[in-house]
């Protein structure tokens, strides 16, 4: 039989494990991306570091989105999204789409956007933009893992990516040469 003390210890252990996981993940540098979606359900967007390639045949990537986000339904109904990889000059935009600015129209007004054939919006001057149709989505813990088949790619030959490390935006410049 579980006592209140055992339950509290188990609960605090879970919280402790979550905090330890978050602290360790903060030490993992990641590119900063604004994920946009436009379609019949409206226009949405959020800042994410949880994005990676899955396959090159067919070209597929994934993004993770918190299920508590009010935008989940919009993204799933639109069935499309665009990953915009940000450069150093987009640090303010990253903050706006991370929630510093609540109004979606104001978020979009803070950048220059190009309409793609899918109807999605790609950030002009992004390091790269991947226009995707949603191929699948799965619930994993607190998040949706959304898989997107890449329909179109825009890639810049210039610029340095904006990264997120130690709970702060940082700039990457050039690679480190091996010893």
C-alpha positions as MATLAB code, in Angstrom:
seq = 'XXXXXXXXXXXXXXXXXXXXXXXXXXXXXXXXXXXXXXXXXXXXXXXXXXXXXXXXXXXXXXXXXXXXXXXXXXXXXXXXXXXXXXXXXXXXXXXXXXXXXXXXXXXXXXXXXXXXXXXXXXXXXXXXXXXXXXXXXXXXXXXXXXXXXXXXXXXXXXXXXXXXXXXXXXXXXXXXXXX';
ca = [
       0.000    0.000    0.000;
       1.287    3.469   -0.935;
       1.621    5.937    1.869;
       1.376    9.690    1.336;
       5.121    9.939    2.025;
       5.958    7.322   -0.650;
       3.697    9.107   -3.151;
       5.341   12.467   -2.390;
       8.829   10.940   -2.767;
       7.860    9.394   -6.103;
       6.342   12.682   -7.307;
       9.381   14.710   -6.261;
      11.603   12.114   -7.953;
       9.737   12.633  -11.215;
      10.034   16.403  -10.909;
      13.704   16.033  -10.046;
      14.272   13.803  -13.074;
      12.453   16.312  -15.302;
      14.549   19.192  -13.963;
      17.744   17.187  -14.393;
      16.747   16.299  -17.964;
      15.940   19.938  -18.779;
      19.239   21.129  -17.303;
      21.194   18.575  -19.323;
      19.283   19.396  -22.529;
      20.065   23.092  -22.011;
      23.703   22.115  -22.561;
      22.861   20.755  -26.032;
      23.161   23.471  -28.665;
      20.467   23.508  -31.329;
      19.501   25.608  -34.322;
      16.704   28.096  -33.761;
      13.780   27.785  -36.157;
      10.503   29.569  -36.682;
       7.905   27.009  -37.714;
       5.061   28.567  -39.693;
       1.767   27.241  -41.024;
      -0.778   28.910  -43.267;
      -3.966   27.454  -44.672;
      -7.709   27.171  -44.235;
      -7.367   27.058  -40.417;
      -5.424   30.333  -40.393;
      -1.863   31.435  -39.881;
       0.307   30.300  -36.988;
       3.900   30.067  -35.939;
       6.226   29.255  -33.074;
       9.935   29.109  -32.281;
      11.434   25.640  -31.943;
      14.794   23.987  -31.501;
      13.312   20.488  -31.675;
      13.728   19.929  -35.411;
      15.846   17.397  -37.267;
      16.135   15.452  -40.479;
      14.603   11.998  -40.630;
      15.304   10.759  -44.158;
      16.488   11.987  -47.529;
      14.344    9.466  -49.439;
      11.806   10.935  -49.378;
      13.184   14.143  -47.832;
      11.511   14.217  -44.414;
      12.073   16.109  -41.195;
      10.357   16.335  -37.864;
       9.398   19.084  -35.476;
       8.122   18.798  -31.924;
       5.262   20.945  -30.656;
       3.897   21.128  -27.136;
       0.379   19.666  -27.042;
      -0.721   22.500  -24.745;
      -0.061   24.999  -27.540;
      -3.208   26.680  -28.795;
      -1.754   26.284  -32.309;
      -1.729   22.473  -32.431;
      -5.138   22.202  -34.068;
      -4.268   24.918  -36.583;
      -1.111   23.103  -37.721;
      -2.834   19.728  -37.937;
      -5.821   21.157  -39.822;
      -3.624   23.069  -42.290;
      -1.625   19.863  -42.910;
       1.430   21.947  -43.837;
       4.278   23.727  -42.114;
       7.482   25.526  -43.049;
      10.705   25.296  -41.036;
      12.639   28.573  -41.246;
      16.206   28.208  -39.947;
      17.151   31.542  -38.375;
      20.371   33.515  -38.693;
      22.034   35.841  -36.166;
      20.016   38.806  -37.417;
      16.732   37.088  -36.500;
      17.205   37.003  -32.713;
      14.290   39.431  -32.106;
      12.023   37.436  -34.419;
      12.915   34.259  -32.501;
      11.776   35.926  -29.291;
       8.537   37.177  -30.825;
       7.565   33.729  -32.115;
       8.642   32.178  -28.788;
       5.838   34.125  -27.106;
       7.313   37.551  -26.388;
       4.616   38.834  -28.758;
       1.226   37.141  -28.368;
      -0.564   38.582  -31.396;
       0.124   36.441  -34.491;
      -0.295   39.358  -36.929;
       2.288   41.341  -34.966;
       4.681   38.366  -35.030;
       4.418   38.147  -38.809;
       4.723   41.945  -39.193;
       8.192   41.733  -37.620;
       9.637   39.823  -40.603;
       9.611   39.741  -44.391;
       7.820   36.679  -45.802;
       7.568   34.972  -49.175;
       4.437   33.025  -50.067;
       5.260   29.493  -51.221;
       3.228   27.414  -53.724;
       1.759   25.472  -50.762;
       0.432   28.684  -49.216;
       2.983   28.541  -46.406;
       5.170   31.522  -45.648;
       8.969   31.341  -45.788;
      11.090   33.921  -44.013;
      13.028   36.039  -46.493;
      16.698   35.829  -45.535;
      16.393   32.583  -43.560;
      19.455   30.328  -43.605;
      17.145   27.664  -45.065;
      13.408   27.110  -45.382;
      11.778   23.690  -45.719;
       8.195   23.701  -46.953;
       6.516   20.510  -45.723;
       3.240   18.643  -45.872;
       2.394   16.715  -42.718;
       2.936   13.006  -43.354;
       2.226   11.803  -39.801;
       2.084   12.961  -36.213;
       2.416   11.085  -32.952;
       1.915   11.941  -29.314;
       5.025   11.434  -27.204;
       4.655   12.622  -23.627;
       3.778   16.304  -23.592;
       4.459   16.856  -27.305;
       3.344   16.089  -30.810;
       6.132   14.795  -33.018;
       5.122   16.010  -36.467;
       6.736   14.460  -39.534;
       6.838   16.572  -42.675;
       7.649   15.500  -46.219;
       9.655   18.312  -47.751;
       7.972   19.783  -50.828;
      10.262   22.742  -51.467;
      13.594   24.035  -50.135;
      15.027   27.547  -50.083;
      18.675   27.737  -49.007;
      20.910   30.773  -48.548;
      24.603   30.672  -49.412;
      25.394   33.284  -46.759;
      24.710   33.822  -43.076;
      25.463   32.175  -39.779;
      22.867   30.165  -37.846;
      21.322   31.324  -34.609;
      21.699   28.695  -31.895;
      20.108   28.126  -28.500;
      22.479   26.994  -25.752;
      22.396   27.346  -21.966;
      18.911   28.884  -22.222;
      20.143   31.772  -24.376;
      20.421   32.653  -28.048;
      24.010   32.477  -29.284;
      25.586   32.966  -32.674;
      27.600   30.402  -34.573;
      30.281   31.668  -36.894;
      32.785   29.215  -38.356;
      33.595   25.604  -37.700;
      36.256   24.413  -35.314;
      39.203   22.708  -36.990;
      40.152   19.289  -35.611;
      43.501   19.047  -33.828;
];
